[in-house]
Amino acid sequence: MGLAVPLLLAFAAVARSTGAVAAALLPGLIWAAMFGSTLLRTPPGGPSDLAVGTVNVGG
């Protein structure tokens, strides 16, 4: 469903209609509000709270 928004924006730009652009941006903004945080989430293996300490007792 999110892939249809750029297509709608392209058709609105070709038609040069400000109403069509506004109508195409509305579902795009709603889609971005719903799924944008998922796309901007940090990948696995990011920062963590784990700290490791070692002692060299053989030296």
N, C-alpha and C positions, 0 to 999 in steps of 0.2 A: 504494500500500500504506500509505503514511503517513497518508492521509486516513481510513482505517478506524479508526485508534486513537481519535480523538475520538468517533466513533460508538460504539465499544465502551465508552468511558468514560461516555457519556450513558446507554446501556442499563444499565450497572452502577450508576449513580447512581439511576436509576429503580427498579431492583431492590433498592436499599439493602443490598447485599451487600458486605462488606469483602473477601471472597475474590475476588469478581468485579472489584472495583476494583483489587486487587493484580494479578490476571491481566491486566487491561487496561493497567495502568501498565508492566508488564514489557516488552511490545513497544514501547511509547512511549519508554521509557528507552533501549532498544537502538537504536531508530531515531534518537533524538536523539544518541546517541554516534557513530553512523555518519555522519549527514548534518548535524549541528548546526554543525560547523566550516564547511561550505560555505555555510550560510545566514548566518553571522556574518562572512564574509570581507569585507574592505573593497572598495568598488566600484572599477572602473578609473579611473585619473586621480587616484589618491590621492597620498600623499607620495612624493617621489623624491629621488635624490641629485644631481640636475642643478643646477649653479650657473652663472649667466650674468653676465659682467661686461662693461661697455661703457665707452668713453672718448670724451669729446666733444673731438675735435681741431680742430673748426672754430671754437671760441669764442675 
